[in-house]
Amino acid sequence: MPALVIEGAAIATVDAAEREYRDGHIVVENGIITAVGEGAAPELPGAETVAAAGCLATPGLVNTHHHLYQWITRGYAQDGTLFEWLTELYPVWGGLDAELEFAAASAALGMLALTGCTTTMDHHYVFPRAGGDMLGAEIAAAQRVGLRFHPTRGSMDLGASSGGLPPDHVVEDIDTILGSCQDAVSRYHDPGFGSMLRIALAPCSPFSVTGELMRQSALLARELGVRLHTHLAETADEDDYCRQHFGMRPVDYVESLGWLGDDVWLAHCVHLDAGDIAKLAATSTGVAHCPSSNGRLGSGIAAIPELLTAGVPVGLGVDGVASNENGGLATELREAMLAARFRRGPRALTARQVLQMATIGGARCLGRAQELGSLEVGKVADIALWRLDGLGHADIDDPLCALVFGPPAPVRLLLVGGEPVVVDGQLQTADVTDLARDARHAAQVLRRRAE
């Protein structure tokens, strides 16, 4: 591909020195950043130039927690707690299949791209017996849309008859789960630099999986060299469940199963005490913060300032869009800032800390901080260029304040490995009208199956 030069933009590199440029340039060659700095770019014959005055360039956003299949179950259980919401939705999700998954994932990934996301994980843990290749379907959707993808082979083996929350027909046995996990890594996982596809293992939650599955998954993941992910400490109900069934709180429970470490990141972590935070920090265990979902379900407000102060890697997550009907990642920046300030006042979290969480913090959670998450020479060219010259932002002098405090900024250009995925607010890799039509049809099919 020809070299690309972005010129005249404000730039937030999010590098270790937190360098920012008011009028800078970025040079991309063969999908890699080869120059970043103030002023005009060096001469590069034959390069394509993007005149970016009035724009802010940041690293592409990194989504550290999602459930793509939930795109087609938005609007259910609108006033339920997490456990009430799950109880209503588990039977609906039992009707999923690979065709519906492809439609749901395509729509969800399209929305992520349109809101500045270049890398996303997905926590898929529902595998109906007649559902077909669900993981393969969402991988195909990510390849269609063009995002860097970290799907996890999730799992549930603790059905209602054994004291878990999910109904028995949506859980699997341990041998099936572990075999499928090994197969997923063998088929799909690419550990190389700039990889577009990596697999992690992700038992769902303390109330839907057995301790034995957690132990075996940790052993298998470390044997295979992949990362681990699960939900943890999301609600007070979960805290009560862990005390009742395991005699300990959630963080202590997963610690007893070998689930703290720099190869682990945990979703939510709303209900933590000082000792929990110290354990996460000491082990470099990451946290995926999902402020909109936590608010939608009334789960509480995570102690993000305390986690950051302790040195815990923290990224941002959309979570499934059945508990976040928006589905965009850029809105989570503002929600994260506001949630922290609701708890701790106006100095709780700055715009720059929020952008760090959404970029390099997320890259740390996914084990990709050496490759992406900041605009530095030698890293992959995952770049979001935001328009800040319109009515919603133009009079805010600080571009990072405009991006985080202001309304959602239009995406002028989104590059994934130097390839354009969004140009002038338009998805280049799929027709959004088709994505919406297919998602609506899939939602109708799934609703009929649940009746």
C-alpha positions in Angstrom: 0.0 0.0 0.0 1.2 3.6 -0.6 2.6 5.5 2.3 0.1 7.7 4.2 0.8 11.1 5.8 -1.7 12.6 8.3 -0.8 16.3 8.6 -2.0 19.3 10.5 -3.8 17.5 13.2 -3.6 17.8 17.0 -2.1 14.5 18.2 -2.4 12.7 21.5 0.3 10.0 21.3 -0.6 8.4 24.7 3.1 7.3 24.9 5.0 6.9 28.2 5.9 10.6 28.0 2.3 11.6 27.2 3.5 13.7 24.3 0.9 15.9 22.6 1.2 18.1 19.5 -1.0 21.0 18.6 -0.2 20.8 14.8 1.5 17.6 14.0 2.0 14.7 11.6 1.9 10.9 11.5 3.5 8.9 8.8 2.3 5.3 8.0 4.3 2.9 5.8 3.3 -0.7 5.2 0.8 -0.6 8.1 3.4 0.6 10.6 3.9 4.1 12.1 7.3 5.4 10.9 7.1 9.0 12.2 5.1 11.1 14.7 5.9 14.7 15.6 5.2 18.4 15.6 4.9 20.4 12.4 5.0 19.2 8.8 6.0 15.7 7.9 9.2 14.9 6.1 9.0 14.7 2.4 7.8 11.3 1.2 7.4 11.1 -2.6 4.2 9.3 -3.7 2.6 9.3 -0.3 -1.1 10.0 0.1 -1.7 13.0 2.3 -4.7 13.6 4.7 -5.0 17.3 5.5 -6.3 17.0 9.0 -6.6 20.6 10.4 -9.4 20.7 12.9 -9.0 17.1 13.8 -7.5 15.1 16.7 -5.5 12.0 16.1 -5.4 9.4 18.9 -4.6 5.7 19.0 -7.5 3.6 17.9 -9.7 2.7 20.9 -9.4 -0.8 22.4 -12.6 -2.5 23.7 -11.7 -4.9 26.5 -15.1 -6.4 27.2 -18.0 -7.2 24.9 -20.7 -9.8 24.0 -21.4 -9.3 20.3 -24.3 -11.7 20.2 -26.3 -9.5 22.5 -26.8 -6.9 19.7 -30.0 -8.7 18.7 -31.4 -8.8 22.2 -31.4 -5.1 23.0 -34.3 -3.7 25.0 -35.1 -6.7 27.1 -35.4 -6.6 31.0 -35.1 -2.8 30.9 -35.5 -2.4 34.7 -33.8 -5.6 36.0 -30.8 -6.2 38.1 -28.0 -8.3 36.6 -29.5 -11.6 38.0 -33.0 -10.6 36.9 -31.8 -9.5 33.5 -29.8 -12.8 33.0 -32.8 -14.9 34.1 -35.0 -13.3 31.4 -32.4 -13.5 28.7 -30.8 -16.9 29.1 -33.8 -18.7 27.5 -33.7 -16.2 24.6 -30.0 -16.7 24.0 -30.6 -20.5 24.0 -32.1 -20.0 20.5 -28.9 -18.5 19.0 -27.2 -20.1 16.0 -24.2 -19.3 13.8 -26.3 -17.4 11.3 -27.8 -15.1 13.9 -24.4 -14.7 15.5 -22.9 -13.5 12.3 -25.7 -10.9 11.8 -25.4 -9.7 15.5 -21.6 -9.6 15.5 -21.4 -7.7 12.1 -23.8 -5.0 13.4 -22.0 -4.7 16.8 -18.5 -4.5 15.1 -19.8 -2.0 12.6 -20.9 0.3 15.5 -17.6 -0.2 17.2 -15.7 0.9 14.1 -17.9 4.0 13.6 -17.1 5.0 17.2 -13.3 4.8 16.8 -12.6 1.3 17.9 -9.8 -0.6 16.1 -9.3 -3.6 18.5 -12.0 -5.5 20.3 -12.4 -8.6 22.3 -15.5 -10.7 22.6 -16.7 -12.8 25.4 -18.8 -15.5 23.9 -20.0 -18.1 26.3 -23.4 -19.3 25.0 -23.1 -22.4 22.8 -26.5 -24.0 22.1 -26.2 -27.6 21.1 -27.7 -27.0 17.6 -26.1 -23.6 17.2 -23.3 -24.6 14.8 -19.9 -22.8 14.7 -20.7 -19.7 16.7 -17.0 -18.7 17.3 -16.3 -19.1 13.6 -19.3 -16.9 12.7 -18.1 -14.0 14.8 -14.6 -14.3 13.5 -15.9 -14.1 10.0 -17.9 -11.0 11.0 -14.7 -9.3 12.4 -12.8 -10.1 9.1 -15.8 -8.6 7.2 -15.7 -5.4 9.2 -11.9 -5.2 9.4 -11.3 -4.9 13.2 -8.4 -6.4 15.1 -10.1 -9.2 17.1 -9.6 -11.0 20.4 -12.5 -13.4 20.7 -12.6 -15.6 23.8 -13.9 -19.1 23.9 -16.3 -18.6 26.9 -18.1 -21.3 28.8 -20.7 -22.2 31.3 -20.9 -25.6 33.0 -22.9 -24.8 36.2 -26.6 -25.1 35.4 -29.6 -24.3 37.6 -30.0 -27.9 38.7 -26.5 -27.8 40.2 -26.9 -24.4 41.9 -25.9 -22.1 39.1 -27.9 -19.3 37.5 -28.2 -20.4 33.8 -30.7 -23.0 32.8 -29.3 -26.5 32.1 -29.9 -26.4 28.3 -27.3 -23.6 27.8 -24.4 -25.1 29.7 -21.8 -27.6 28.5 -19.7 -30.3 30.2 -16.1 -29.7 31.1 -14.6 -32.1 28.6 -16.5 -30.5 25.7 -15.5 -27.0 26.8 -11.8 -27.8 27.2 -11.7 -29.7 23.9 -13.4 -26.7 22.1 -11.0 -24.3 23.8 -8.0 -26.2 22.6 -9.5 -26.5 19.1 -10.2 -22.7 18.9 -6.6 -21.9 19.8 -5.2 -24.4 17.3 -7.4 -23.1 14.5 -7.4 -19.4 15.0 -4.8 -18.0 17.4 -2.0 -15.9 15.8 0.6 -14.8 18.4 2.7 -12.9 15.8 3.4 -9.1 15.8 0.5 -7.2 14.4 -1.9 -10.2 14.6 -5.5 -9.6 13.6 -6.8 -12.6 15.6 -6.0 -13.9 19.0 -7.9 -16.3 21.2 -8.3 -16.2 25.0 -10.2 -18.6 27.3 -13.1 -17.2 29.3 -15.3 -19.2 31.7 -18.2 -16.9 32.3 -18.7 -16.1 36.0 -18.6 -17.5 39.5 -22.3 -18.3 39.4 -22.3 -20.0 36.0 -19.1 -22.2 36.1 -17.6 -24.7 38.5 -14.3 -24.2 40.3 -13.0 -27.2 38.5 -13.6 -25.6 35.1 -11.9 -22.4 36.3 -8.8 -24.4 37.4 -8.7 -26.5 34.3 -9.1 -23.5 32.0 -6.2 -21.6 33.8 -4.0 -24.6 33.4 -4.9 -25.1 29.7 -4.5 -21.4 28.9 -1.0 -21.3 30.3 -0.1 -24.5 28.6 -1.3 -23.0 25.3 0.2 -19.5 25.9 -3.1 -17.6 25.7 -4.8 -15.2 28.1 -7.7 -15.6 30.6 -10.8 -13.6 31.1 -14.0 -13.7 33.2 -16.6 -11.5 34.9 -15.9 -10.7 38.5 -17.3 -8.7 41.4 -19.9 -7.1 39.2 -22.8 -6.9 41.7 -23.6 -7.1 45.4 -25.6 -10.3 44.5 -22.5 -11.9 43.1 -20.6 -11.0 46.3 -23.4 -12.6 48.4 -23.3 -15.7 46.1 -19.6 -16.2 46.6 -19.8 -15.8 50.3 -22.7 -18.3 50.5 -21.2 -20.9 48.1 -17.5 -20.6 48.6 -17.1 -18.9 52.0 -15.1 -16.1 50.5 -15.4 -12.9 48.4 -15.0 -13.0 44.6 -11.3 -11.9 44.3 -10.3 -14.3 47.1 -12.2 -17.1 45.3 -10.5 -16.6 41.9 -7.1 -16.3 43.6 -7.7 -19.7 45.2 -8.2 -21.1 41.6 -5.0 -19.6 40.1 -6.8 -16.8 38.4 -4.7 -13.7 39.3 -1.7 -12.8 37.1 -0.5 -10.6 34.3 -2.2 -12.9 31.8 -5.6 -12.3 33.3 -8.1 -9.5 32.9 -11.4 -9.3 34.7 -14.6 -7.6 33.6 -16.3 -5.0 35.9 -14.7 -5.3 39.4 -17.2 -2.9 40.8 -17.4 -4.4 44.3 -13.8 -4.4 45.6 -12.2 -3.5 48.9 -8.7 -2.2 49.5 -7.3 -5.7 49.9 -8.8 -6.8 46.6 -7.2 -3.8 44.8 -3.8 -4.6 46.4 -4.0 -8.2 45.1 -4.9 -7.1 41.6 -2.0 -4.6 41.6 0.5 -7.0 43.0 -0.2 -9.6 40.3 -0.7 -7.1 37.4 -4.2 -8.5 36.9 -6.2 -6.2 34.5 -9.7 -4.8 34.8 -12.2 -4.0 32.0 -14.3 -1.1 33.2 -17.8 -0.9 31.7 -19.4 2.2 33.1 -22.6 2.3 30.9 -23.5 -1.3 31.6 -22.8 -0.9 35.3 -25.2 2.1 35.3 -27.8 0.4 33.1 -28.0 -2.6 35.4 -27.6 -0.5 38.6 -24.6 -2.6 39.5 -22.6 0.3 41.1 -19.6 2.5 40.3 -16.2 0.8 40.1 -13.3 2.3 42.1 -11.3 3.3 39.0 -9.2 6.1 40.6 -8.1 3.7 43.3 -7.2 1.0 40.8 -5.2 3.4 38.6 -3.4 4.8 41.7 -2.4 1.2 42.7 -1.1 0.5 39.2 -3.7 -1.9 38.0 -4.0 -2.2 34.2 -7.5 -0.7 33.4 -9.2 -0.7 30.0 -12.6 0.4 28.9 -15.4 -2.0 27.7 -18.8 -1.6 26.1 -20.1 -4.9 27.5 -22.9 -6.6 25.7 -25.4 -4.2 24.1 -28.3 -5.9 25.8 -27.0 -4.0 28.9 -25.7 -1.1 26.9 -28.1 -0.4 24.0 -25.7 2.3 22.6 -23.0 -0.1 21.6 -20.4 2.5 20.8 -17.0 2.7 22.5 -16.3 6.4 22.3 -19.3 7.2 24.6 -17.6 5.1 27.3 -14.9 7.7 27.7 -17.4 10.3 28.9 -19.3 7.8 31.0 -16.1 6.7 32.7 -15.2 10.2 33.6 -18.6 11.1 34.9 -19.0 7.9 36.9 -15.7 8.5 38.7 -16.6 12.1 39.4 -20.0 11.0 40.8 -18.0 9.0 43.4 -15.0 11.1 44.1 -15.5 14.7 42.8 -14.1 16.7 39.9 -10.5 15.5 40.3 -11.3 11.8 40.3 -10.4 11.2 36.7 -9.1 13.5 33.9 -9.7 13.4 30.2 -6.2 12.2 29.6 -6.5 9.3 32.1 -9.7 8.3 30.4 -8.1 8.3 27.0 -5.2 6.2 28.4 -7.7 3.6 29.7 -9.4 3.5 26.3 -6.1 2.9 24.4 -2.8 1.8 26.1 -4.7 0.6 29.2 -6.8 -1.7 27.0 -3.7 -2.8 25.1 -2.1 -3.8 28.4 -5.2 -5.8 29.4 -5.0 -7.7 26.0 -1.3 -8.2 26.2 -0.7 -5.9 23.2 1.0 -2.8 24.7 4.2 -3.4 22.7 2.3 -3.3 19.4 -0.7 -0.9 19.8 -2.4 1.5 22.1 -0.2 4.5 21.5 1.1 6.5 18.5 4.8 5.6 18.4 7.3 4.7 15.7 7.3 0.9 15.2 3.8 0.3 16.4 0.9 -0.8 14.1 -1.0 2.0 12.5 -4.3 1.7 14.4 -5.3 5.3 14.3 -8.5 7.3 15.0 -8.8 10.7 13.5 -11.7 12.7 15.1 -13.3 15.8 13.7 -13.4 18.6 16.3 -14.2 21.5 14.0 -17.9 21.2 14.2 -20.6 22.8 16.4 -20.1 20.3 19.2 -16.4 20.9 19.7 -14.8 23.8 17.8 -14.8 26.3 20.6 -13.1 24.0 23.2 -9.4 24.9 23.1 -8.2 21.6 24.6 -8.8 18.9 22.0 -8.7 16.0 24.6 -11.3 17.9 26.6 -13.4 18.3 23.5 -13.2 14.5 22.8 -14.0 13.3 26.3 -16.2 16.0 27.7 -18.1 16.9 24.5 -20.6 15.1 22.4 -19.5 12.0 20.4 -17.0 13.3 17.8 -17.4 12.2 14.2 -14.7 9.8 12.9 -12.9 11.4 10.0 -10.6 8.4 9.5 -10.1 5.1 11.2 -7.1 3.0 10.2 -6.5 -0.6 11.3 -3.0 -1.6 10.4 -3.0 1.3 8.0 -6.1 0.2 6.2 -9.1 2.6 6.1 -12.1 1.1 7.8 -14.0 4.4 8.3 -13.7 7.5 6.1 -15.7 10.7 6.8 -18.0 8.8 9.1 -18.8 6.1 6.6 -18.0 2.4 7.2 -15.9 1.3 4.2 -16.0 -2.5 4.7 -19.8 -3.1 4.9 -23.0 -1.4 4.1 -24.6 -0.2 7.4 -28.1 -0.4 5.8 -27.5 -4.1 5.2 -26.0 -4.6 8.7 -29.1 -3.0 10.3 -31.6 -4.9 8.1 -29.8 -8.2 8.9 -29.7 -7.5 12.6 -33.3 -6.6 12.7 -34.3 -9.8 11.0 -32.1 -11.9 13.3 -33.6 -10.2 16.3 -37.1 -11.1 15.1 -36.1 -14.7 14.4 -34.6 -15.1 17.9 -37.7 -13.5 19.6 -40.0 -15.9 17.7 -37.9 -18.9 18.8 -38.2 -17.7 22.5 -42.0 -17.5 22.4 
